[in-house]
Amino acid sequence: MSAGQAAEEEADAAAAASPTLPRVLSALFYGTCSFLTVLVNKALLSAYSFPSPMFLGIGQMVATILILYVSKLNKIVHFPDFDKSIPVKLFPLPLIYVGNHLSGLSSTSKLSLPMFTVLRKFTIPLTLLLEIIILGKRYPLNIIVSVFAIILGAFIAAGSDMSFNLEGYIFVLLNDIFTAANGVYTKQKIDPKELGKYGVLFYNACFMVIPTVFISFSTGDFQQATHFQHWTNFLFVFQFILSCLFGFLLMYSTVLCSHYNSALTTTVVGAIKNISIAYIGMLIGGDYIFSMLNFVGLNVCMAGGLRYSFLTLRGNSKPAQPGDEENALPVSKN
């Protein structure tokens, strides 16, 4: 067994041994932040027709850098000073981070909230697969069945989509891939002996904000954003600043939830949150096209998510031990 695998198993054991309350609270905190972030971003990109998801992403990165830097200066949080080893320790997380950020913002503006939440379910099996491949985890059969119940519900719900948008579907599926990779690699990188959760957040944002600004300038995206007509609208500016703050809180809550739980649990919490948004979208969103098939699919998704949550809190989502061959998904050990 390599030193990296040993460290990862120690981290898993510590997370599994942690009290239930921090695990539940971190999951609730992540779900709440994610829920509010989607609603605010939806208002900016759809209701106000803000033309630049990339500019909004830049604002969220800048907010993250400023908040963490000021907090470090005031000794509220601690993370290592920059040195030449940090880019190596972080790679490939910054690239995944910016891909996840931009594809997520783009997909939010191109799909109705209910269909956005349905397609985001495909993050879950991707996270399960990457945890097996990258982290060497193995999950009991009942956890895997719960995961695929969520996917089954997504297929049922998507089968009745009457607002098909190919570009939106491509962006949200790319977002699924980036989100799964981001969750798994974040779990791998937040070792307190290395960068820790604050260091991962800070240096991720630092490494990607300048390239993102350059891309925004070169594509004309930055100019469109700065000439947007609603910058004199107080309510719009307030919601833009709120989105930047929620962007930071979402990134922090994601890392916190992954620290106390697993990347898969963080993803399932996000799925449950998204289904809740779908239910709200039916009532107040204005862009939901009702069909019985879609409604049944959403309920199947929710049942699978709640079943997973119950099994996780009961302690059945820990990586399977070698003696659990008959109940665990096989994984090769290199």
Residue pairs with C-beta under 8 A, 6 or more apart in sequence:
1 9
5 136
7 191
7 193
8 135
8 136
8 188
11 187
11 191
12 135
12 137
12 262
12 318
12 319
15 259
15 260
15 261
15 262
16 315
16 318
18 260
20 313
22 260
23 260
23 261
23 313
24 313
26 253
26 256
26 257
26 259
26 260
26 261
27 257
27 260
27 261
27 265
27 266
27 269
29 253
29 256
29 257
30 250
30 253
30 254
30 256
30 257
30 266
30 269
30 270
31 269
31 270
31 272
31 273
32 253
33 246
33 249
33 250
33 252
33 253
34 250
34 253
34 254
34 269
34 270
34 273
35 273
35 276
35 277
36 246
37 243
37 246
37 247
37 249
37 250
38 108
38 113
38 274
38 277
39 277
40 239
40 242
40 243
40 246
41 56
41 105
41 108
41 243
42 108
42 109
42 113
43 239
44 50
44 56
44 236
44 239
44 240
44 243
45 53
45 56
45 105
45 108
45 109
46 108
46 109
48 230
48 236
48 239
50 56
50 225
50 228
50 230
50 236
50 240
51 221
51 224
51 225
51 228
52 216
52 221
52 222
52 224
52 225
52 228
53 102
53 105
53 106
53 108
53 109
54 102
54 105
54 212
54 215
54 216
54 219
54 221
54 222
54 225
55 216
55 221
55 222
55 224
55 225
55 226
56 105
56 240
56 243
56 244
56 247
57 98
57 101
57 102
57 105
57 212
57 247
58 209
58 212
58 213
58 216
59 240
59 243
59 244
59 247
60 101
60 243
60 244
60 246
60 247
60 248
60 251
61 101
61 205
61 208
61 209
61 212
61 247
62 205
62 209
62 244
63 244
63 245
63 247
63 248
64 201
64 202
64 205
64 247
64 248
64 251
65 202
65 205
65 206
65 209
67 248
68 77
68 79
68 198
68 201
68 202
68 205
69 202
71 77
71 198
72 78
72 79
72 198
72 202
77 198
78 196
78 198
79 195
79 196
79 198
79 199
79 202
80 86
80 195
80 196
80 199
82 203
86 195
86 199
86 203
87 207
89 189
89 194
89 195
90 189
90 195
90 200
90 203
90 204
90 207
92 185
93 182
93 185
93 186
93 189
93 200
93 204
94 203
94 204
94 207
94 208
95 208
96 178
96 181
96 182
96 185
97 182
97 204
97 208
98 208
98 211
98 212
99 174
99 178
100 175
100 178
100 179
100 181
100 182
101 208
102 212
103 171
103 172
103 174
103 175
103 178
104 175
104 178
104 179
106 171
107 116
107 119
107 168
107 171
107 172
107 174
107 175
108 116
110 165
110 167
110 168
110 171
111 119
111 163
111 165
111 168
111 169
111 172
112 163
112 281
112 285
112 287
112 288
112 289
113 277
113 278
113 280
113 281
113 285
113 287
113 288
114 157
114 277
114 278
114 281
114 282
114 285
114 287
114 288
114 294
114 298
115 158
115 161
115 163
115 168
116 168
116 172
116 274
117 274
117 275
117 277
117 278
117 281
118 154
118 157
118 158
118 161
118 278
118 294
118 297
118 298
118 301
119 154
119 158
119 169
119 172
119 173
119 176
120 172
120 175
120 176
120 179
120 270
120 271
120 274
121 150
121 151
121 153
121 154
121 271
121 274
121 301
122 151
122 154
122 173
122 176
123 175
123 176
123 179
123 180
123 267
123 270
123 271
124 147
124 150
124 151
124 264
124 267
124 268
124 271
125 147
125 148
125 151
126 176
126 177
126 179
126 180
126 181
127 179
127 180
127 183
127 184
127 263
127 264
127 267
128 139
128 144
128 147
128 264
129 180
130 180
130 181
130 184
130 263
131 137
131 139
131 184
131 187
131 262
131 263
131 264
132 138
132 139
132 329
132 331
133 331
134 184
134 185
134 188
135 184
135 187
135 188
135 263
136 319
136 331
136 333
137 262
137 319
137 331
138 319
138 320
138 324
138 328
138 329
138 330
138 331
139 264
139 317
139 319
139 320
139 328
139 329
140 311
140 316
140 317
140 320
140 324
140 327
140 328
141 327
141 328
141 329
142 311
142 316
142 327
143 308
143 311
143 312
143 316
143 317
144 329
146 304
146 305
146 307
146 308
146 311
147 264
147 268
147 304
147 308
148 304
149 300
149 301
149 303
149 304
149 307
150 268
150 271
150 300
150 301
150 304
150 305
150 308
151 304
152 300
152 304
153 297
153 298
153 299
153 300
153 301
153 302
153 303
153 304
154 297
154 301
155 297
156 293
156 294
156 296
156 297
156 300
157 293
157 294
157 295
157 296
157 297
157 298
157 300
157 301
158 297
159 293
159 297
160 291
160 292
160 293
160 294
160 297
161 294
162 289
162 291
163 287
163 289
179 267
179 270
180 263
180 267
183 254
183 258
183 263
183 264
183 266
183 267
184 263
186 200
186 254
186 255
186 258
186 263
187 258
187 259
187 262
187 263
189 195
189 200
190 196
190 197
190 200
190 255
190 258
190 259
195 203
197 252
197 255
197 256
197 259
200 255
201 251
201 252
201 255
204 251
213 222
215 221
216 222
216 225
217 223
230 236
230 237
231 237
254 266
257 265
257 266
257 269
258 266
261 312
262 317
264 317
265 308
265 312
265 317
268 305
268 308
268 309
268 312
269 309
271 301
271 305
272 302
272 305
272 306
272 309
275 298
275 301
275 302
275 305
278 288
278 298
279 298
281 287
281 288
282 288
282 290
282 295
308 317
311 317
320 327
320 328
